[in-house]
Amino acid sequence: MTLQTVVYELNGAVATIRLNRPDALNALSSQLGNDLRSAITNAIADRARSIIITGEGRAFCAGGDLREMQAIGQAENRIEAFLDAPLKELHELIKLIRNTPIPFVAAVNGICAGAGVNLALACDIIISADDAAFRQAFVRIGLSPDCGGTFALPRVVGEKLAAELLMTGDSITADHAASIGMINRVVPAADLPTEAAELALKLASGPTAAIGRIKRMLNQSFSNDLDAQLALEAECQLESGRSNDFREGVTAFFEKRPAHFSGS
């Protein structure tokens, strides 16, 4: 696997993917989107049981690559050309993250703007450095949001706060983002890699097949009515009840020892 704009590492059951365009603040180019998707696919093939996404340098991701947008627009003589096929590919990336039954941890360092915020929101858990800042910057250049921002943000902060963040494009601190439920926790910047790795290892050591089902149920919980969600819970619990991890969990409970889950 040749990756030009991300760094991929596998440590045991934890895969770490670092966006690696630091000179461009890890802006989402077509190449970066393709490399990120390839790295995730590789993590799945490597049987990673959790995945960390983070950024190199002083940014997690500054959003879409405006220089590439301009270049593609000029080449095709359509200013909106980047917002056609390249954007569809980024949206496929967001769907891949949401539909992959592996827990994703976003470790947000520094600048996190536009599509970068929505990439983080696509992950299951977000840990942020205390010096990070979040900005839904689309409106500042006359664009409406992409990469699932209008889907994810109101679900975590509510419609009114989402409207304010999306319509003003104002920057908020990591502490503010945590206080409104946009992210899970804030840690000192120097501790971010360790904290993210510890959380990812905890998830990877858990019953990851059951965690994957939790992710599936959460994905459907806002569109299902109660009857449909209860039916889905019954279906997923039946699948989990047939698993090796459930047998191990019950055995460990009665033997008064930690469970050793295999993800099967």
Backbone hydrogen bonds, N-H to C=O, Kabsch-Sander energy under -0.5 kcal/mol:
donor,donor_aa,acceptor,acceptor_aa,energy
3,L,1,M,-0.6
7,V,18,R,-2.4
9,E,16,T,-2.3
11,N,14,V,-3.0
12,G,10,L,-0.6
14,V,11,N,-2.0
15,A,13,A,-0.5
15,A,50,S,-2.5
16,T,9,E,-2.9
17,I,52,I,-3.1
18,R,7,V,-2.7
18,R,16,T,-0.5
19,L,17,I,-0.6
19,L,54,T,-3.0
20,N,5,T,-3.4
24,A,21,R,-1.7
25,L,22,P,-1.6
26,N,21,R,-2.9
27,A,24,A,-1.3
28,L,63,G,-3.4
29,S,27,A,-1.3
33,G,29,S,-2.5
34,N,30,S,-2.3
35,D,31,Q,-2.9
36,L,32,L,-2.7
37,R,33,G,-2.1
38,S,34,N,-2.3
39,A,35,D,-2.6
40,I,36,L,-2.3
41,T,37,R,-2.4
42,N,38,S,-2.3
43,A,39,A,-2.3
44,I,40,I,-2.2
45,A,41,T,-2.2
46,D,42,N,-2.3
47,R,44,I,-1.5
48,A,43,A,-2.7
49,R,13,A,-3.3
50,S,13,A,-1.2
51,I,103,P,-2.2
52,I,15,A,-3.0
53,I,105,V,-2.6
54,T,17,I,-2.3
55,G,107,A,-0.5
56,E,19,L,-2.5
59,A,56,E,-0.7
60,F,111,I,-2.4
61,C,111,I,-1.6
62,A,25,L,-1.9
65,D,28,L,-1.5
66,L,64,G,-1.1
69,M,65,D,-2.3
70,Q,66,L,-2.5
71,A,67,R,-2.4
72,I,68,E,-2.8
73,G,69,M,-2.3
74,Q,70,Q,-2.7
75,A,71,A,-2.3
76,E,72,I,-2.0
77,N,73,G,-0.7
78,R,73,G,-2.1
81,A,78,R,-2.1
83,L,80,E,-1.3
84,D,81,A,-1.6
87,L,82,F,-1.1
88,K,84,D,-2.0
89,E,85,A,-1.9
90,L,86,P,-1.7
91,H,87,L,-2.3
92,E,88,K,-1.9
93,L,89,E,-1.6
94,I,90,L,-2.0
95,K,91,H,-2.1
96,L,92,E,-2.1
97,I,93,L,-2.2
98,R,94,I,-2.2
99,N,95,K,-2.4
100,T,96,L,-1.3
102,I,100,T,-2.2
105,V,51,I,-3.1
106,A,104,F,-0.5
106,A,125,I,-2.9
107,A,53,I,-2.7
107,A,105,V,-0.6
108,V,106,A,-0.8
108,V,127,I,-2.8
109,N,107,A,-0.6
111,I,58,R,-1.6
112,C,133,A,-1.6
113,A,61,C,-2.4
114,G,135,R,-2.8
116,G,113,A,-2.6
117,V,114,G,-0.9
118,N,114,G,-1.5
119,L,115,A,-2.1
120,A,116,G,-2.0
121,L,117,V,-2.5
122,A,118,N,-1.3
123,C,119,L,-0.7
123,C,120,A,-1.3
124,D,104,F,-1.0
125,I,104,F,-1.8
127,I,106,A,-2.9
127,I,125,I,-0.5
128,S,185,R,-2.4
129,A,108,V,-2.7
130,D,187,V,-1.7
132,A,129,A,-1.7
133,A,110,G,-1.8
134,F,172,I,-2.8
135,R,112,C,-1.9
136,Q,170,D,-0.6
137,A,135,R,-1.7
139,V,136,Q,-0.6
140,R,137,A,-1.4
141,I,138,F,-2.0
142,G,139,V,-1.2
143,L,138,F,-2.3
149,G,146,D,-1.6
151,F,148,G,-0.9
152,A,148,G,-2.9
153,L,149,G,-2.1
155,R,151,F,-0.5
156,V,152,A,-1.0
156,V,153,L,-1.1
157,V,153,L,-2.4
158,G,154,P,-1.2
162,A,158,G,-2.1
163,A,159,E,-2.5
164,E,160,K,-2.1
165,L,161,L,-2.6
166,L,162,A,-2.8
167,M,163,A,-2.7
168,T,164,E,-2.0
169,G,165,L,-1.5
172,I,134,F,-2.7
174,A,132,A,-1.1
177,A,173,T,-2.5
178,A,174,A,-2.3
179,S,175,D,-2.1
180,I,176,H,-1.4
181,G,178,A,-1.3
182,M,177,A,-2.3
183,I,177,A,-0.9
184,N,126,I,-1.9
185,R,126,I,-1.3
187,V,128,S,-2.6
191,D,188,P,-1.7
192,L,188,P,-0.7
192,L,189,A,-1.1
195,E,191,D,-2.9
196,A,192,L,-2.7
197,A,193,P,-2.2
198,E,194,T,-2.6
199,L,195,E,-2.2
200,A,196,A,-2.7
201,L,197,A,-2.4
202,K,198,E,-2.1
203,L,199,L,-2.4
204,A,200,A,-2.6
205,S,201,L,-1.9
206,G,203,L,-1.3
208,T,206,G,-1.9
210,A,207,P,-0.8
211,I,207,P,-2.1
212,G,208,T,-2.4
213,R,209,A,-1.6
214,I,210,A,-2.2
215,K,211,I,-2.3
216,R,212,G,-2.0
217,M,213,R,-2.6
218,L,214,I,-2.7
219,N,215,K,-2.4
220,Q,216,R,-1.3
221,S,217,M,-1.0
221,S,218,L,-0.5
223,S,220,Q,-0.9
224,N,220,Q,-2.3
229,Q,225,D,-2.4
230,L,226,L,-2.8
231,A,227,D,-2.1
232,L,228,A,-2.1
233,E,229,Q,-2.7
234,A,230,L,-2.3
235,E,231,A,-2.3
236,C,232,L,-2.9
237,Q,233,E,-2.8
238,L,234,A,-2.1
239,E,235,E,-2.0
240,S,236,C,-2.5
241,G,237,Q,-2.8
242,R,238,L,-1.0
242,R,239,E,-0.6
243,S,240,S,-1.7
244,N,264,S,-1.2
247,R,243,S,-1.6
248,E,244,N,-2.7
249,G,245,D,-2.8
250,V,246,F,-2.5
251,T,247,R,-2.3
252,A,248,E,-2.8
253,F,249,G,-1.9
254,F,250,V,-2.1
255,E,251,T,-2.1
256,K,252,A,-0.6
256,K,253,F,-0.7
257,R,252,A,-2.2
261,F,205,S,-0.7
261,F,259,A,-0.6
